[in-house]
Amino acid sequence: MTGRLGIVAGGGRLPQRLVEACRAAGRDVFVLALEGAAQPETVRGVPHAWCRMGAAVKGLSLLRENNVTELVLAGSVRRPSLSTLRPDWRAAKLFTRIGYRAIGDDGLLSAVVRELEHEGFRVLGVDQLLDGELVGEGPLGTVKPNSQSEADIERGLCIARALGALDIGQAVVVQQGLVLGVEAIEGTDELLRRCAALRREGPGGVLVKIAKPGQERRADRPTIGRRTVALAATAGLAGIAVEAGATIVLDRDELIGAADLAGLFVIGVRHS
């Protein structure tokens, strides 16, 4: 018998999609919404509380008070500096142990997952709750990459693997063999916005997004949605390539319709 599910909610559509899936399945949920990240519509009509990111003591207390036994971490969070985060004693103890300033995002999230498990919670992956929403291998819509895009995908995969190994980011934009931008702390959406001003004449580039090697996938799976397609189209890209079997696609039918309408390909690819 599963207990009450807690959703630690950051920004974007993913936390709301989880709430919808739990409602459809009759699963009891409580949302711990992170201040400055989660959107108001995520918690509308669902038991919830707001919590500052650095307030670990309050957050853990709220989860226990609301009888949460299982947790899922979902949504984007812009990583703040320690001075902005203002960690309480519980968070400060963790950050001191792991080296907050020196560790990458995946290292930090892996440490947070271990800490939550140590506190007695069972941490789930988003894919365990959104059944069938991982991207498979091959094109999602009717548009397919041409030979230039295929070459850009291969180059992008090599660069994304190197970025991930250094725990920097998950995504890169490549156009005609040239790297227009790599994802760092700003996230994929801002990467696409930045690359819109950097595109060259000729065939459009490709967004390549994959999981980091050895990544804690319960905390930060690569995710794409309709907004990814819209931003890629605005940036003049030819398409999007994501890691098959590792990437979550939100609102699949709407994403495919938007991509086909914009003339963009969206494809799941394998990489070694």
BELZI-V313481 format. One record per pair of residues at least 24 apart in sequence whose C-alpha atoms are under 6 Angstrom apart, sorted by the first residue. I is the first residue (numbers start at 1). J is the second residue. Records with the same first field share a line. If there is no record, write none. Layout:
BEGIN
I->J, J
END
This chain:
BEGIN
3->69
4->28, 29, 68, 69
5->29, 68, 70, 71
6->30, 31, 68, 71
7->31, 32, 71, 72
8->32, 73
9->33, 34, 38, 74, 75
10->34, 37, 38, 75, 76, 77
11->37, 38, 39, 75, 76
12->75
14->75
15->74, 75
16->42
37->77
54->85, 86, 87
55->88
56->90, 91
69->121
70->121, 122, 123
71->123, 124
72->123, 124
73->219
104->167
110->216
124->218
125->218
133->248, 249
134->245, 247, 248
135->244, 245, 247, 268
136->244, 245, 268
137->244, 268, 269
138->267, 268
139->266, 267
140->266, 267
141->256
143->265
144->265
152->177
156->208
164->212
165->213
170->209, 210, 211
171->208, 209
172->207, 208
173->206, 207
174->205, 206
175->205
196->235
204->236, 237, 238
205->237, 238
206->237, 238, 239, 240
207->240
208->241, 242
209->242
210->242, 243
222->247
223->247, 248, 249
224->249
225->249, 250
226->255
238->264
239->264, 265, 266
240->266
241->266, 267, 268
242->268
243->268, 269, 270
244->268, 269, 270
END
